[in-house]
Amino acid sequence: MKKSINVILMIIILSLFFGWAGPLDSFGDVGHKVPEKTSEKTQRNKSVFHSSDYLKQAKTYKNNDELQLALFFLKIAASLSPDDMEIVGKISDLKLTINKKSNNYFKKGKKFYVQIKFEEARRQFLTALRYNPDHKDALDYLKNRLIPKEYINYTLEKNDSLKIISNKFYKDPELVFLIVYFNNLKSDTEPEPGQILKIPLLDPEFNQTIGDHRQDMISAKNLLEKNRFQEVIVITEKRLENDPLNKEAIKLKDEAFYQIGIQLSSQEKYFEAIDAFKKITPEYEGVNSVIQEAIQHELLKAENLLKEKKYEASIDLAEKILGYDQSNEAAKKLISTSLCQQGKNLFIRKKYDEALHVLDKTDPADDCAEKIRLAVKKGIKQQAEAHYIQGVKHFLNEELQSAIKEWEKTLKLNPEHDKAKKNIEKARSLLEKLKEVK
């Protein structure tokens, strides 16, 4: 019974904060709808309050980066379903996210503080407190090191609340923690009418930074619907510079890059499309499949170039594909086949050195390349032998200089040709003797 009362009190407090009549009205109607003999336990079971409703509210606020409100709704859901460990896990994860974001802004503020950029530091510390109003270090810097330049003394009126005052001065009810902290108030109490509060004045620029990010996301959504994708990217990337974990900004940015990639693919600019797709978070649904589809289009181009015997172009394109997908076996096979065919053509034209140079780039395990390599080596030996025989003919015709040139060509092709080595020595010796006779 006590637990139910606590839940109801929490919901009543929530309705006072947000002016919601729906849930409370429904709650008030329950007693009229239940027959008189229905037990108190049965009435509780038929309560209109369900944890799923508050989980949905929590998700909405989380997506809008209102993490403290999201946490508040999750706690209500946990109170309604105390045995639901999934809700407990969500609360734990959200607290971690809140602490991470808050700490990131605090670190930025501290960096600006060291650089004596106090206004920038103040903005970062205040943003840290927006995510986590209990961040002690950020509070310490603001209160003891970056004291606001000015205060306004404000006397509470009868219907005032801290949220109303925060909204009046900062255009944001969620900055209430500033008033609480600078007036040494307790966060769970409201000051009395007539009490004088010190309202720290903030730079207008900071207020805009805090308040306008929601409008930025709305603008980005509208631009996305109008296919103005580059503008969406500019807005979201600017937002992510200060808040790298903002899911809404990430989602909008991903969608913009996805649509740009689709447009480029339709124009057959597949590598440019892949560049756009690669800027999308890997978790984005379907991004891997469109990347592979674009790669397949480029592979088809490379295959056609191979069929047209444009080996260099085919190799260049396949190598570019591997730059995007290092494990692409089809691209590797294309390179190997193109090199093999290129080597074969050079072999047919008896350009053996060039053929070997090309074949050396192939995979040693490639059967095609190995067959051509053996044929090239055999052709080199045959060519060496042809030069040797031609040298012998010159020698027999007493054309010693010509004979030496042919045998030197033999050795260039086959350095191990012993007969050519010996014959060169004999020919040079004879030339020396002929010089002596003359």
C-alpha positions as CSV (number, residue, x, y, z in Angstrom):
1,M,0.0,0.0,0.0
2,K,2.8,2.4,0.9
3,K,4.5,1.7,-2.4
4,S,1.3,2.6,-4.3
5,I,1.0,5.8,-2.4
6,N,4.5,6.8,-3.2
7,V,3.9,6.2,-6.9
8,I,0.7,8.2,-6.9
9,L,2.5,11.1,-5.1
10,M,5.3,11.0,-7.6
11,I,2.8,11.3,-10.5
12,I,0.9,14.1,-8.7
13,I,4.2,16.0,-8.4
14,L,4.9,15.3,-12.1
15,S,1.5,16.7,-13.0
16,L,2.1,19.9,-11.0
17,F,5.4,20.4,-12.8
18,F,4.1,19.9,-16.3
19,G,0.4,20.8,-16.0
20,W,-0.8,17.4,-17.2
21,A,-4.4,16.7,-16.4
22,G,-4.9,13.5,-18.5
23,P,-3.4,10.8,-16.1
24,L,-4.8,12.5,-13.0
25,D,-8.2,12.8,-14.5
26,S,-8.2,9.2,-15.4
27,F,-7.0,8.3,-11.9
28,G,-9.8,10.2,-10.4
29,D,-12.3,8.3,-12.5
30,V,-11.2,4.9,-11.3
31,G,-13.3,5.0,-8.2
32,H,-16.5,5.6,-10.1
33,K,-15.9,2.8,-12.5
34,V,-15.2,0.0,-10.0
35,P,-18.2,-1.7,-8.3
36,E,-18.6,-1.1,-4.6
37,K,-17.7,-4.7,-3.7
38,T,-14.4,-4.6,-5.5
39,S,-11.5,-5.0,-3.1
40,E,-8.7,-2.4,-2.7
41,K,-6.2,-4.8,-4.2
42,T,-8.4,-5.2,-7.3
43,Q,-8.7,-1.5,-7.6
44,R,-4.9,-1.1,-7.6
45,N,-4.6,-3.8,-10.3
46,K,-7.0,-1.9,-12.5
47,S,-5.1,1.4,-12.1
48,V,-4.6,3.3,-15.3
49,F,-1.0,3.9,-14.5
50,H,1.3,1.5,-16.5
51,S,5.1,1.5,-16.6
52,S,5.0,1.2,-20.4
53,D,3.5,4.7,-20.7
54,Y,6.3,6.2,-18.8
55,L,8.9,4.2,-20.6
56,K,7.6,5.8,-23.9
57,Q,7.9,9.3,-22.3
58,A,11.4,8.5,-21.1
59,K,12.4,7.4,-24.6
60,T,11.0,10.5,-26.2
61,Y,12.9,12.8,-23.8
62,K,16.1,10.8,-24.2
63,N,15.9,11.1,-28.0
64,N,15.4,14.9,-27.5
65,D,18.5,14.9,-25.3
66,E,16.4,15.8,-22.2
67,L,18.2,13.2,-20.1
68,Q,17.2,14.4,-16.6
69,L,13.5,14.2,-17.6
70,A,14.1,10.8,-19.2
71,L,15.6,9.6,-16.0
72,F,12.7,11.0,-14.0
73,F,10.2,9.1,-16.1
74,L,12.3,5.9,-15.9
75,K,12.2,6.1,-12.2
76,I,8.4,6.4,-12.2
77,A,8.3,3.3,-14.5
78,A,10.6,1.5,-12.1
79,S,8.3,2.4,-9.2
80,L,5.3,0.9,-11.1
81,S,7.2,-2.2,-12.1
82,P,9.8,-2.8,-9.3
83,D,10.6,-6.3,-10.5
84,D,11.4,-5.3,-14.1
85,M,15.2,-5.6,-14.3
86,E,15.2,-4.2,-17.8
87,I,14.0,-0.9,-16.5
88,V,16.7,-1.0,-13.8
89,G,19.2,-1.6,-16.6
90,K,17.8,1.4,-18.6
91,I,18.2,3.6,-15.6
92,S,21.8,2.4,-15.0
93,D,22.7,3.0,-18.7
94,L,21.1,6.4,-18.7
95,K,23.0,7.4,-15.6
96,L,26.2,6.4,-17.3
97,T,25.3,8.4,-20.4
98,I,24.5,11.4,-18.2
99,N,27.8,11.2,-16.4
100,K,29.7,10.7,-19.6
101,K,28.2,13.8,-21.3
102,S,28.5,15.9,-18.2
103,N,32.2,14.9,-17.7
104,N,32.9,15.6,-21.4
105,Y,31.6,19.2,-21.0
106,F,33.4,19.6,-17.7
107,K,36.7,18.6,-19.3
108,K,36.2,21.1,-22.1
109,G,35.4,23.8,-19.6
110,K,38.5,23.0,-17.6
111,K,40.6,23.3,-20.8
112,F,39.1,26.7,-21.6
113,Y,39.7,27.8,-18.0
114,V,43.4,26.9,-18.2
115,Q,43.6,28.9,-21.5
116,I,42.0,31.9,-19.6
117,K,39.0,31.7,-21.8
118,F,36.5,32.2,-19.0
119,E,33.3,32.8,-20.9
120,E,33.9,29.6,-23.0
121,A,34.7,27.8,-19.8
122,R,31.5,29.0,-18.1
123,R,29.4,27.8,-21.0
124,Q,30.9,24.3,-20.8
125,F,30.5,24.1,-17.0
126,L,26.9,25.2,-17.2
127,T,26.2,22.6,-19.9
128,A,27.8,19.9,-17.7
129,L,25.4,20.9,-15.0
130,R,22.5,20.8,-17.4
131,Y,23.1,17.1,-17.8
132,N,24.1,16.4,-14.2
133,P,23.1,19.1,-11.7
134,D,25.1,17.4,-9.0
135,H,28.5,17.6,-10.8
136,K,30.6,18.8,-7.9
137,D,33.6,19.9,-9.9
138,A,31.6,21.9,-12.3
139,L,29.7,23.5,-9.4
140,D,33.0,24.3,-7.7
141,Y,34.4,26.1,-10.8
142,L,31.2,28.1,-11.2
143,K,30.8,29.1,-7.6
144,N,34.4,29.6,-6.5
145,R,36.3,30.4,-9.6
146,L,33.9,31.7,-12.2
147,I,31.5,33.7,-10.1
148,P,28.9,35.4,-12.4
149,K,29.5,39.1,-12.9
150,E,26.0,40.1,-11.9
151,Y,23.0,39.0,-10.0
152,I,19.4,40.1,-9.9
153,N,17.5,40.1,-6.6
154,Y,14.1,38.6,-7.1
155,T,11.3,38.4,-4.6
156,L,9.2,35.3,-4.8
157,E,5.5,35.8,-5.4
158,K,2.6,33.6,-4.3
159,N,2.3,31.3,-7.3
160,D,6.1,31.3,-8.2
161,S,8.1,28.1,-8.4
162,L,11.8,27.6,-9.2
163,K,10.9,26.3,-12.6
164,I,8.7,29.3,-13.4
165,I,11.5,31.6,-12.3
166,S,14.1,29.7,-14.3
167,N,11.8,29.9,-17.4
168,K,11.2,33.6,-16.8
169,F,14.9,34.5,-16.7
170,Y,16.6,31.9,-18.8
171,K,13.7,30.8,-21.2
172,D,14.4,27.3,-19.9
173,P,12.8,25.7,-16.8
174,E,15.5,23.1,-16.7
175,L,18.2,25.6,-15.6
176,V,16.6,25.7,-12.2
177,F,19.7,24.1,-10.7
178,L,21.5,27.4,-11.1
179,I,19.1,29.2,-8.8
180,V,19.2,26.3,-6.4
181,Y,23.0,26.2,-6.2
182,F,23.7,30.0,-6.0
183,N,21.1,30.4,-3.3
184,N,22.2,27.4,-1.2
185,L,18.7,25.9,-1.5
186,K,17.8,22.2,-1.3
187,S,16.9,20.7,-4.6
188,D,13.8,19.0,-3.2
189,T,12.2,22.1,-1.6
190,E,10.5,25.2,-2.9
191,P,11.3,28.6,-1.3
192,E,8.5,30.5,0.4
193,P,6.7,33.5,-1.1
194,G,8.4,36.8,-0.1
195,Q,11.9,35.2,0.0
196,I,14.5,37.1,-2.0
197,L,16.6,35.0,-4.4
198,K,19.8,35.9,-6.2
199,I,19.4,35.1,-9.9
200,P,22.8,34.9,-11.7
201,L,22.8,36.6,-15.0
202,L,24.1,34.5,-17.9
203,D,25.4,35.6,-21.3
204,P,22.7,35.7,-23.9
205,E,25.0,33.6,-26.1
206,F,24.9,30.8,-23.6
207,N,21.2,30.9,-23.3
208,Q,20.9,30.5,-27.0
209,T,23.4,27.6,-27.0
210,I,21.3,25.7,-24.4
211,G,17.9,26.6,-25.7
212,D,18.3,26.5,-29.5
213,H,19.7,23.0,-30.0
214,R,16.2,21.6,-30.1
215,Q,15.3,24.1,-32.8
216,D,18.4,23.1,-34.7
217,M,17.3,19.5,-34.7
218,I,13.8,20.6,-35.9
219,S,15.4,22.6,-38.7
220,A,17.6,19.7,-39.7
221,K,14.5,17.4,-39.9
222,N,12.7,19.9,-42.1
223,L,15.8,20.3,-44.4
224,L,16.0,16.6,-44.7
225,E,12.5,16.4,-45.9
226,K,13.3,19.0,-48.5
227,N,16.4,16.9,-49.7
228,R,18.8,19.7,-48.6
229,F,21.2,17.1,-47.3
230,Q,24.4,19.2,-47.1
231,E,22.6,21.8,-44.9
232,V,21.5,18.9,-42.6
233,I,25.1,17.7,-42.3
234,V,26.3,21.2,-41.4
235,I,23.8,21.6,-38.6
236,T,24.2,18.1,-37.2
237,E,28.0,18.1,-37.3
238,K,28.1,21.4,-35.5
239,R,25.8,19.9,-32.8
240,L,28.0,16.8,-32.6
241,E,31.2,18.8,-32.0
242,N,29.8,19.8,-28.6
243,D,27.7,16.7,-28.0
244,P,29.2,13.7,-29.8
245,L,26.8,11.2,-28.3
246,N,23.6,13.0,-29.4
247,K,21.6,10.3,-31.0
248,E,19.1,12.5,-32.8
249,A,21.9,14.4,-34.5
250,I,23.7,11.2,-35.4
251,K,20.6,9.7,-36.9
252,L,19.9,12.8,-39.0
253,K,23.5,13.1,-40.2
254,D,23.4,9.4,-41.1
255,E,20.2,9.8,-43.1
256,A,21.6,12.8,-45.0
257,F,24.8,11.0,-46.0
258,Y,22.7,7.9,-46.9
259,Q,20.5,9.9,-49.3
260,I,23.6,11.6,-50.8
261,G,25.1,8.2,-51.4
262,I,21.9,7.0,-53.1
263,Q,21.9,10.0,-55.3
264,L,25.5,9.5,-56.3
265,S,24.9,5.8,-57.0
266,S,22.0,6.7,-59.4
267,Q,24.5,8.9,-61.2
268,E,27.0,6.0,-61.4
269,K,29.4,7.9,-59.2
270,Y,30.0,4.8,-57.1
271,F,33.2,5.6,-55.4
272,E,31.9,9.0,-54.4
273,A,28.8,7.2,-53.1
274,I,30.9,4.8,-51.1
275,D,32.7,7.8,-49.6
276,A,29.3,9.2,-48.4
277,F,28.2,5.8,-47.1
278,K,31.5,5.4,-45.2
279,K,30.6,8.5,-43.1
280,I,27.6,6.8,-41.8
281,T,27.8,4.9,-38.4
282,P,28.1,1.1,-39.0
283,E,25.0,0.4,-37.0
284,Y,22.8,2.3,-39.6
285,E,20.4,-0.2,-41.2
286,G,21.3,-1.1,-44.7
287,V,24.5,0.9,-45.1
288,N,26.7,-2.2,-45.5
289,S,24.5,-3.6,-48.3
290,V,24.5,-0.4,-50.3
291,I,28.3,-0.1,-50.0
292,Q,28.7,-3.7,-51.3
293,E,26.2,-2.9,-54.1
294,A,28.3,0.1,-55.2
295,I,31.5,-2.0,-55.1
296,Q,29.8,-4.6,-57.3
297,H,29.1,-2.0,-59.9
298,E,32.8,-1.0,-60.0
299,L,33.8,-4.6,-60.2
300,L,31.7,-5.0,-63.3
301,K,33.4,-2.0,-64.9
302,A,36.8,-3.6,-64.1
303,E,35.7,-6.9,-65.6
304,N,34.6,-5.2,-68.8
305,L,38.0,-3.4,-69.0
306,L,39.7,-6.8,-68.8
307,K,37.5,-8.1,-71.6
308,E,38.5,-5.1,-73.7
309,K,42.2,-6.0,-73.0
310,K,42.6,-2.7,-71.1
311,Y,44.8,-4.3,-68.5
312,E,46.3,-1.3,-66.8
313,A,42.9,0.4,-66.5
314,S,41.4,-2.8,-65.1
315,I,44.2,-3.2,-62.6
316,D,43.9,0.4,-61.4
317,L,40.2,0.1,-60.9
318,A,40.5,-3.2,-59.0
319,E,43.2,-1.7,-56.8
320,K,40.9,1.2,-56.0
321,I,38.2,-1.2,-55.0
322,L,40.7,-2.9,-52.6
323,G,41.3,0.5,-51.1
324,Y,37.6,0.4,-49.9
325,D,37.4,-3.3,-49.3
326,Q,40.8,-4.9,-48.6
327,S,39.4,-8.4,-48.4
328,N,37.6,-8.3,-51.7
329,E,38.6,-11.6,-53.4
330,A,37.0,-10.7,-56.7
331,A,39.1,-7.6,-57.0
332,K,42.3,-9.5,-56.2
333,K,41.4,-12.1,-58.8
334,L,40.9,-9.4,-61.4
335,I,44.3,-7.9,-60.7
336,S,46.0,-11.3,-61.0
337,T,44.2,-12.2,-64.2
338,S,44.9,-8.8,-65.8
339,L,48.6,-9.1,-64.9
340,C,48.7,-12.6,-66.3
341,Q,47.1,-11.6,-69.6
342,Q,49.4,-8.5,-69.8
343,G,52.5,-10.7,-69.2
344,K,51.2,-13.2,-71.9
345,N,50.9,-10.4,-74.5
346,L,54.4,-9.1,-73.7
347,F,55.7,-12.7,-74.0
348,I,54.1,-13.1,-77.5
349,R,55.8,-9.8,-78.6
350,K,59.1,-11.3,-77.2
351,K,59.4,-8.4,-74.6
352,Y,60.6,-10.9,-72.1
353,D,62.1,-8.4,-69.5
354,E,58.8,-6.4,-69.4
355,A,56.8,-9.7,-69.2
356,L,58.8,-10.8,-66.2
357,H,58.5,-7.4,-64.5
358,V,54.7,-7.6,-64.8
359,L,54.6,-11.3,-63.7
360,D,56.6,-10.5,-60.6
361,K,53.6,-8.5,-59.3
362,T,51.3,-11.5,-59.4
363,D,50.6,-13.9,-56.5
364,P,53.3,-16.6,-56.5
365,A,50.5,-19.2,-56.1
366,D,48.8,-18.0,-59.3
367,D,48.9,-21.0,-61.8
368,C,48.4,-18.8,-64.9
369,A,51.2,-16.5,-64.0
370,E,53.5,-19.4,-63.2
371,K,52.9,-21.0,-66.6
372,I,53.6,-17.7,-68.5
373,R,56.7,-17.2,-66.3
374,L,58.1,-20.6,-67.3
375,A,57.3,-19.9,-71.0
376,V,59.0,-16.6,-70.8
377,K,62.1,-18.1,-69.3
378,K,62.1,-20.8,-72.0
379,G,61.8,-18.1,-74.6
380,I,64.7,-16.1,-73.1
381,K,66.9,-19.2,-73.4
382,Q,65.9,-19.8,-77.0
383,Q,66.6,-16.2,-77.8
384,A,69.9,-16.4,-76.1
385,E,70.8,-19.5,-78.1
386,A,69.8,-17.7,-81.3
387,H,72.2,-14.9,-80.6
388,Y,74.9,-17.5,-79.8
389,I,74.5,-19.2,-83.1
390,Q,74.5,-15.9,-84.9
391,G,77.7,-15.1,-83.1
392,V,79.2,-18.3,-84.3
393,K,78.3,-17.4,-87.9
394,H,80.0,-14.1,-87.6
395,F,83.1,-15.7,-86.1
396,L,83.4,-18.2,-89.0
397,N,83.1,-15.3,-91.4
398,E,85.9,-13.6,-89.4
399,E,83.6,-10.9,-88.3
400,L,85.0,-10.9,-84.8
401,Q,83.4,-7.6,-83.5
402,S,80.0,-8.7,-84.7
403,A,80.5,-12.1,-83.1
404,I,81.4,-10.5,-79.8
405,K,78.3,-8.3,-79.8
406,E,76.0,-11.3,-80.5
407,W,77.6,-13.4,-77.6
408,E,77.3,-10.4,-75.3
409,K,73.5,-10.4,-76.1
410,T,73.6,-14.1,-75.3
411,L,75.1,-13.4,-71.8
412,K,72.7,-10.6,-71.1
413,L,69.8,-13.1,-71.6
414,N,71.6,-16.0,-70.1
415,P,74.5,-15.0,-67.9
416,E,75.4,-18.7,-67.3
417,H,76.1,-19.5,-71.0
418,D,79.6,-20.8,-70.7
419,K,80.3,-21.2,-74.4
420,A,79.5,-17.6,-75.1
421,K,81.9,-16.5,-72.3
422,K,84.7,-18.6,-73.7
423,N,84.1,-17.6,-77.3
424,I,84.2,-13.9,-76.4
425,E,87.6,-14.4,-74.8
426,K,88.9,-16.2,-77.9
427,A,87.5,-13.5,-80.2
428,R,89.1,-10.7,-78.2
429,S,92.4,-12.6,-78.0
430,L,92.4,-13.0,-81.8
431,L,91.7,-9.2,-82.2
432,E,94.7,-8.4,-80.1
433,K,97.0,-10.6,-82.2
434,L,95.7,-9.1,-85.4
435,K,96.5,-5.6,-84.0
436,E,100.1,-6.8,-83.3
437,V,100.5,-8.2,-86.8
438,K,99.4,-4.8,-88.3
